[in-house]
Amino acid sequence: MRIISQTNRTIDFQEMNPEKPDLLTLIGEVKGLDSLDDDKVNEINEKLLVGSFDEFMEKFSPTVYSYFNSVNQSVNYTLKKPEGIPEDDVTSIPINQQNDFVQMIITMLDAKNANGLKNSDFNFENITNMISPEKVMDDIRQVRKEVHYLYNQYIELEEGDPKQLDVGDKLNEKFEQASTNYNNVMAMLPLAIEDIKTRLLLGYSESEGKAEEVKVGLLTMGEGGELKIIESSASESTDLALIEDANSTELANYFSNDYEQISEAPSDYVKDLVVRTFAPLPVESKAEINYELEVANYNSYLEFYKNSKDNFVKIVKPLVEKIIGVKLFFDQYKTKSREMSPKLLITNNRLEMLTKSSNLPRLEKYLNTVNNKNDFTNTIWFGIVSNVELNTSGEIKVKRQRFKGNERVEKNVENTIETVAILLNMLKDYKVQLYFSFETSEETTFDCLATKGVAPYIERCQQLMKKDYSTYAIPCYPNFTIIPKNKSGVLLDRKMVQLEDGVMLSKEKEDFMRLWIEGVYVSAAYVAAGISAAYQCPSYLKNHFKEVNKEYPGVRFDIEAKDHGLRTITTMSKEISGFTNNVKNEVNRVNFGFCFASENASYRNTDINKITVYKARSLEEGSNGFEETYKTLVSTYVERILRYQSNDFKMDNIIHFFSNNPESTRSIWMSQKGSVNSIVQEGDDLSLVINEQHNIGEVDLVFNGNVKNLEVAINKSVSAGVTV
């Protein structure tokens, strides 16, 4: 650890926000350069390297852009800032943790992890309705409650009181939060929808199916003692059930003035809406309500909101899946002592752009700078590529649509197996292990693996096998389901119908405004790389094992060995009841890829309700199916330690490294076999043969009887055939 302080820095080959800096742009022109200077590496780290999910969200600020089309009266969304449209006509929508869609996904993760239920038992609708206008309004009500609380505090304090100034700062923040949407009609729609419902459905009875006429009154006793409710001309009630106090009118004036000063195109209707939302005054009388107009507005708002939300979800979902992928990468690292915290370098370039022949040299120069030096601070060990195309052969092409079926929509596929091959061919020279996974859809889930087996993944990876880079290729499967496609419906609300004596919410099926998210899935590569990066840290391993050597990273840790997979589990909740014996036998027979399991298991009399790692293999074929990922990592680690301690492979230093001298590195490693992260485990060995003719040191790494070869170029020859 004193020589190589980290073995888990990871590079994510993904575009997150095209408006933010990216790796290609920061590297710039590299013609005539062998490597980048330190200032450039520091700049790249400053712009692209993140150590937590919060830092990622702050640096990259994922954003969706919207603009209105007056031709078809619709709102369009795009992940790239639209060109040719005036700046004032484009609205930026931050996809941050305050966004209702992101909030819903994170809440879904938390809920699933908390109760440990399988997908078939989990009630997804309880969470998905968070993006309905009613639930959006709940967040607004909370802001409103805080505004009133702070304002009451503010006016009770003396002017100039330092505490009043502190409260004033908080009040300004809340007003700023409320005012961000004054000019965003789309953001005001849920407010308008709920506002109309509140005013028109006062006295609504679900059993009777309509809203009765309400005239607010006072409870009195008549002369004979009988109880009577008489109509009141000035009720203390409000349209949103907030008890009016002496400050409501004054606060309403603040919001009214604030709207008029900030709004770019003030509207009396929107101003009244803002006031009713954040500082509601007594309810207006029924006579003042134009039912026909209000019902028409409500239905129009609801339909427009449904259509626009539908368009928004289609555009934002792939971005949110990537965002959640980053979150899950960091979530796997659960330890108090953060000795080797995983770091993630976001290229912010699409892989097809990075692998173009004109751009690949830039990536090579960067990796040559950070991976081919004896300073390992910025060394990249792992890589992530998600959403790789998976063949869907065997589909029947329907020439005639007899029944309404699924619309043929473009799949969430960003990368091809060919671009992955180009990348791997370059990464092998810098010894970066690439975790890659396939398109996020219902075809790559645990359910699909349980029914179809591992064959589709093996078939897709055929062209990456038996190559020089195969040992660095780690296919990860299956992907994780956050919301299944068949349980992704969201009831936004129901249309309203006007009656002779009031209004009611429609009970007709076609008037139920339902949105289909079409499923949310997260790439397995993020979780696989995340847990691999986590168990590189000795402190993380110490949370799960007694025998851990603080001097060594977890490069030799074998998650498949013994009960390791039941101790170092993922943070992901189980999805299915398990695989059939046929599927498990198939996976055990081929030992293919980085495979996750959703099985019934227990450890030390405790049921495990999380997903575990079943296999951790690369595409390098070994004596027992495909080779374990740790073998390549140990080989890389040994080579880098050897390069450092031998002063770039000087022969005398190499001989000492492998000698039987008690102070040699080999002797020290051989004497420290008792830890779960010992570089040399029981049954392991390492030896060196120097080939004078080719000036090559041939290192044999023995892992429990299986040999992996490592060659290093020696810069000074000795007599032939010397064995140390």
N, C-alpha and C positions, 0 to 999 in steps of 0.2 A: 504493500500500500504506500510505502514511502517513495517507491520508484514510479509506480502506476497508481495514481490516486483514484481513478475512475475507469470502469469497464462497461459503462452503460449509456454513454451519450448516443442519442438516436436521431436520425435524420428522417423527416417525414416529407416524402415527395408528393406534395399536395398544394394546390392553390386554395387559399382561404379568403383573400380579399385582394382582387386585382388592383385596387387603388393604393395598396400599401407596398413598401419596398419588397423586392424579391431577390433571390440569390443571384440570378443571371445579371440583373442590373447592378447589384452591389459589386460583383466581381469585376465586371467591365471587360475591356479588351485585354487579352492575355498573350497576344502574339509576341514572341521573343522572351517570354517570362518562363522560368522554371517553377516558381512558387510565388505566393502572395506575401506581402510584408506584414509585420505584426499589427500595424495600424489598421490594415484592411480586415484582418481576422477579427480584431476587436470591434470594428464597425459592424461586421456581419453578426457577431454575437449580440451586440447592442440592439440591432434591429430585428433579428430573426430567432434568437435563442430564448427559450422560455423554461422556467423551472416549476411552473404550476399552471393550473387551469385559469386562475384569475389573471396571472401575468399574460397568458395567451390571449385572453379576451381583451385585455387592455392594449396590448401591442398591435393586435390585428383587427380589432373592432369589426367583426363580420357585419356586412351591411347588405340590405336589399334596397333597390331603387324602384320607385313607382312614378308613373305619369298617367294622365287621363287621355283617352281617345274620344273626342267629341263625335266622331263619325259613327261608332257603334255604341257610344255611351257606356264605355267600360274602362276599367283601370288595368293597366299593364304593369307587370313586375319583371325585373331583370337583376341578375347578380353583378352585371357590369354597368357602370355609369353610362347611360345612353348618350351617344354623341349626336349632335345636330338638333338637340332639344334645348331650349333656353334653360339656364340654371334655375331660374325662379319657378319653372314648371315641373321640376324634378324633386320628389320628396325622398329623403334618405331615411330608411327604417333600420335602426340599429338592431341587430340580432344578438342582443345581450341577455343577461339573466333576468332582466325585467320584461322581456318580450313574452307575451302570453303563450306562444307556441313552445319556446325554449323552457319556460317555467313548467309547462305541462309535461314535457318529456323528462325533465329532471325530477319532478314530483313522482312521475310514473316509476322511474328507477328507484327512488327512495322507498316508495310504497311496496314495490315487488321485493326489494331487499329486506324490508322490515318484516313482511309476513311469510316470505319464502314459498308462496304458492306457485304451482305450475301454471303455465299459460292457460290451460283448459279450465282452471279453477278461479282464475283472477278476474275480478270485475273491472274491466278496462274502462267502461263507460263512466264510472265514478270519477275518473281522472280526466278522460278526454273532454268532458264537458267544461273543462276549465277555459276553453277558448270560445265558449258561448257568450253572448252579450250579457247574460245574467251574472256569470262568474267574473267577467271583466268589470262589471259594475261593482262587484264585491270589493275589488281592489280600490276602486274609486272611493267607495264609502269609507274604507280604512284611511285613505288620505284625507278625506273630508273630516273624519272624526279627529284626526291629529291636528288639522288646521284649527278646528274649533277649540280644542284643548289648549293649544299654544296661544291662540288669540285671547282666550279668557285669562290665561296667565299674564299675557303681555299688558292688558289694560288694567290689571289689578296692581301692577308694580308702578312705583313712582318713576316719572320721567327722569332719565339720566342715571337710574339705578343700573349698575353694571350687569346685574342679573337680567334686567329688562332687555339690555342690548344683546345678551346671549340668546335670550328667547327670540328676539327680533331676527337674529341670524338664522335660527332654525325655521322661523316662520317664512322668511324669504326663500329658503330652500324648498319648503313645501309649495309656496306659490309658484316657484320656478318649475317644480315638478308638474303642477296642475296646468301651467300655461304652455307647456311644450306642445300641446296638441290643439291650441287655439286655431292654428292655421292648417290643421290636418283634418279635413272633413271625414276621411276614412276612420280616423281615430275617434271622432265625435259620434259616429254612427251608433255604436253600442250604447252610448249615453242617450242618444235620441230615442232609440228603440225602447230602452227601459223606462225612459221618462214618460213616453206616451202610454206605455202599459200601466205605469203607476197611476197616472191621472185618470185614464179611461176605465181601468179595472178596479177602481176603489169599490170594495164591496163584492168583488168577484167570488163566486162559489163554484168550486170544481164539480160538486155533486149536481148542482142545478145547471151548470154549464153556461152561466151568464153573469154579468155584473148588474147588481141591483142598484137602483137610485139611492144615493146617500146624501142626506142633509145633516151635517154635523150638529149635535145638540148638547144640551146639559141635562143631567139627571136631577129631577126635583121631586118634592112631595107635595101633593095637592092638599086642599083644605081638609079632606077626609082622611088624609094619610096615605092616599094611593100614590104609587110611583109613576112618574111621567118623565118622558124625555122630550124637552121642548127644543125647537130649532134655535141655534145660536148664530148670531150674526158675526161674531168674532171668536172663532175657535182657537184654542192653543195648539191644535194638531197641525201637522204639515204634510205635504204630499209624499214625503219619503220617510214618514214616521220618526222624524227627528224633533225632539221637544224644543220648541222655540224659546230662546232666552232673550234677554234685553239687548244682546249684542248682535243678533242675527241680521237685523236690518243694516247695521253699520258694516258688518262683514260682507253682506251682499253688495253694498256700494263699492267696497274695495275690489271685489271680483268684477263688477260691472266696469269700473274705471280701468282696471288692469286689462280686461279684454279689449276695450276701445283703444288703448294705447299700443297694444302689441299686435292686434289683428291687422293683417295687410288688406283685407277686404271685409270690413265690419258688417255684420248682419244682425238685425234686431232679434231674429229668431234664435241664432246661435248664442247671442249674448244672454238672452233669457234662459236658454238651455244651460249655459255655464253657471249662471246664478242659481237656477233650480237644483243643479247637481251638487255644487259645493257649498251653497249657503241657502238652502230651501226656506222659503217663507210660507205662511199659511196657505192652504190649498185654495185654488180659485174655485168659485162656485160652478156647479154643473151647467148653469145657463151660459157661462162664458166659453164653454168648450164647443167647438165646431166638430161634431162627431164624424161627419162625412169626410171632412178634410183630414182630420187626425188619423182615422182608420186607413185612408188612402196613403197618407205619409208613412204610417207604420208598416204597411204591407210593402210599400215601395222600398223603404229603408231595409227591411228584413231581406227582401229578395236581392237587392244590390249587395248587401253585406254578405249574404251567402255566396253569391257568384264571385265577388272579389276575394273573399276568404278562400274559396276553392282554388282560384288562380294563384293566390299567395302561397298556399300550402304546397302546390305542385312545384313552384319555383324554389321555395325555401327548404323543402324537406331534404334534398341531397346535401345542402350546406349544413343543416342542423345535424344530420347524421355524421358528418365529418367533425363538427364541433363537439358532439357527444363522444366521438371516438377519442379525441384529445383528452377529454375529461376522464374517460375510462382508462386511458394510458396512465395518467397520474394517480387515479384512484387505487390502482393495484399496489402502490407503495404505502403500506400502512405500518409505520413505526414511529416511536417518539424520538429516538436518537437518529437524526437524519445525517448519517455519516457519509453516505454516497447517494445523494438525492438524484434521481433520474433527471436529465435535461433533454429537451426536445428542440431540434433545429428545424423550423418550418421553412422549406424552400420557397413557398408561395409561388411556385411555378407549376404549371401542368407538366406531367411526365413526358408527354409527347413533345413539349417544347424543350425540355431539358435534354432529351435524347436525340434531337436533331444534330446532324453531323457538324453544323456550324456552331452549335452551343455546347456539345459534349466536352470539348477541350476546356471550357471554363470550369465545369464541374470537376474535371480531372485535375486541373491546377489547384483547385481548392482542397481536394482530398489529398493531393500530393503534399500540400502544405501542412495539413493537420495530422495526417496518418503516416507520413514517411519521415518523421523526425524523432529524436530521442526525448522530446518534450511531449508528454502524453496528456497534457491538460485539456486540449481541444480535440483529441482523437475521437473519431466516429467509429463506433463498434456495431451498431445495428441500424437498419433502415426499415421504413414502412412504405408499402404501396397497397392501396385499397382499390376496390371496385374494378377488378380485372375481369374481362369478359369470360363468361362460361358458356360453352356451346350448348344450344338447346335443340339438338337434332331429334328428329322423330315427330315433330309437330305436324299435325294434319292441316294442310292449307284449305280453308273453307272458301269456296268460290261464291256461295250464295248464303246470305244471312237470313235464316228462317226465323230465328228468335233473337232477341236482344242479348248480345254477349258483351264480353270485355272489349273496350276500345283498344286498338293497337297503339299503345303509347310508347314513346322512346324509353328504353330501359336506362336505369341509372348506372351506365357503364362509361367510365372515363378512360380506362387503359386497356390495351390489348396485350396478349401474351408476347407479341413481337417486341413491343417497347420494353417489357419486363426483361426479355432476353438481352436486348441491347444494354440495358442498365446493368444487369448482372455481369455481363462480359467486361464491363469497366470496373464494377465494384470488387471483383475478385482480385484485382491488382492491388487494392487497398484494404483487402480483408474485412469487408463490411458484410455482415450477414443480413440478408433481406427477408423480412417477414412480409409476405403478400397474401391477400385474400381476394375473394371473388365478389362479383356484383351483389349488391344488397337487395335481396328480394325474397319472396317466399320459397324460391327454388334452392336457396343456400342455407336453410335453417336447420335446426335440430330435427324438426319433424320430417323434413325432406331426407336428411341423412339416415334417419331411423327407418325410412321406407325404401329408399333407393340405394343406400349403401355408399361406399367410398369410390366406386368405379368412375363416376363422372369427373371427379377431381383428378384421379390418376390419369385418365385419358387426356384431360386438358393440359396436364403438365408433361406429357410425353416428350415434347420437343425441348424441354429444359433438362432432361435427364441425360446421363452419360456425356456430360460436358465438363470442361475445366472448371466452370463456375457452379456446378451442381451442388457442391458442398456448402455454398453460400446461399442457396435458394431454399426458403422455408415456407411452403404453402400452409396457410392457416385456415381451419374450417371446424365446425360450421360457423356462420355468422350469428350474431345475437339478435333476438327479437325483442324490441322495446314495446311495439304495438303490432299484433298480428293483423294481416290484411282483412281477415274476416271479422275482426272485432274493432275496426277502426272508425266506426260510424259515430258522428257527433250530432245530437239533436240541438240545433241552434235555438229554435223556438217554433211556434205555430202562427200561422197567419190569423188575422183578426176579421171577424164578420160583424157587420152592423145589423142590429135588430130594431124593431119598432120602439122598444122600450129600453134600449141600451146596446151593449156590445158583448161579444163572447169570443173566446179563442176557438178556432175551427177544430172540428174533430175528424175532418176528412183526411184521408191518408195522403192525398196529393198536396195538402196544405202544411204538412210537417216539413219544415225546412231542415233537411239533414245534409251534413257534409261528410264525405268519405275521404279519410286521410290516405287510404290505400297502403297502410302498413308503414312502420318505421323500424329500420334495422341498422345495426352497427357492425362494421367490419371486424372480423375476428383478429386481424393483424394488429390492431391497436391494443387489444387485451393480451395477446400473445407476447408482443414486444414489451408491453407494460409489466407483465409479471416476470418476464426474463430480465428486464432492467432492474426490477425490484429485488430479486434474489441475488443480484450481484453485490448488494450491500451486506456486509457482515452483521450490521445492527438488525436488519430485517430478518436474516437467518436466525439471529439470537432470540428473536421473538418466538421462534418455532422449534428450535433445537438447543440442547444443552451444550454439545461439543461444537463450538464455533471458534475458529482462529481469527482474531481481530486483524492479523497481519495480512490476510489474503482476501481477495474478492471472491465472488461465487462462481468463477469460471468453470470449476470442476464439479459444481453441484449438479447432480443428476436427478431431475424432478421425477423421472420414471422409477428410480430405484426405491426399494423397500416401501415405506409408507410416506415417502416425501410428498407425493401428490395429494395426500389427504391432510397434510399439515400446511403446505403452502398453496392454499386455494385462492381462487379468484374472488372478486367482490360481487360477481354476477349471480343472481338468483337462478335456481333450477328452472328449466323450461318444460321438460317432458319427464315422464316416469322412467325413462331409460331406453337403451338400445336393446334390440332382440339379441339372442345369443349368436344368430347368424351374422349380424352386423359386427358384433364385438369380435367374433372369430375372424371375420374378414380383416378388420383393422389390426388385430394381433398378428395375423399371418403376414400382412404386407408391411406393417409398421411404417405407415405413410404419413408424413407431414406432422404439423403441430395440431393435434386433434384434441378438442375439448369434449368432456363427457358430462351428461346430466343424469347421473345415476343415483339410486338409493344406496347410501353408504353411511358408515358410522366410524368414528375414531374415538377410542377411549370412552365408549358408552355414550358418546354424543352424536346425534344425527347430524349429518352434513347436508345442509339445504342450499349449498352454493355449487356452482359449476367448477369442476376440477380439470386439471390437465391430464389427459389420457396418454398421449404420445407427444414427444418433442423431437421430431426427426427432420432432416433436410432431404434433398433429392439425391444426395450421394448414396449410391448403393453399396452396402457393406455385407459382411458375412451373415448378419441377422436382419435381413430386410434392409430398409433405409437406415442411414447412420444417424446416431444421436447428435443433436445440435451442440452439446457441450464439447464434443471431441474437436470440432473445428475451432471453438472458442479457446480451448486450452492450447491448441496448436498455435493460434495467433498470439496468445498471451506469452507462451514460452519463447516464441521467436522475438517478440518485442523486448522481453526481459533480457534475452540473450544478446540482442543487438545493443542494448544499453550497457550491460555489464561487460561485454567484450569489446566495447569501444568500436562499434560497427564491424563485428565479426573478425577481429584479429585472432589469429590462430592460437597463440599462446593463451589468450584469455578464454577462448572457447574450450581448450583442453582443460583448463582449471575449472571452468563452469561444470564440466561433466566428470571431473576426477573424483577419486575416493577420499580426497582431502576432507577432513571433518568440517572445514569452513567453506567448502564449495557449495554452490547453490543446490546442486543435485543431492549432496549429502544431507543438507538441511531439510530439503523437501522430503527425502526418503525417511528422515527421522521424525517427521510430523504428520503421520498418517491418520491420526485418531479423530480428526475433525471432519464435519460434514462438508467443509469447503477446503480441505487440504488439497494442494495442487496434485499430490500423488496419493492415491487411495490404496487400500489393501488390494493386492493383485495387480497394481500398476507398476510401471517401470519406465525409465527413459535412458537411452544410450546413444552414442555418437560413433559414426564411422567416417573418417576423413578420406576422401578420394582425391589424391594428389594430382592425378591426370587432368581432372576437370576443376580442381580447386573448389570442391563442393563438400560441405559437411552434411552427411545424411543422418538425420535424427529420427530414431524410432521411438514413438510414443506408444506405450503399451497400456491399454485400458482393459483391465480384467481379462487379459489374454488376447484381446484384439489389438492389432497393430495399425497405427496411423503414421504415415511417413511425412517428414518435414525436411525440406532441403534449404540450406543457407549457403550463400556464396562467400567463400573464405578469401581474405585478401592477401594471404601468404601461404605458399605451398610447403609441405613437409614430405617425408618419405612415404611412398605409397603403402596403402593398406594398413595404416595405423588404426588400431581399435582401442578406444578408451573405455 
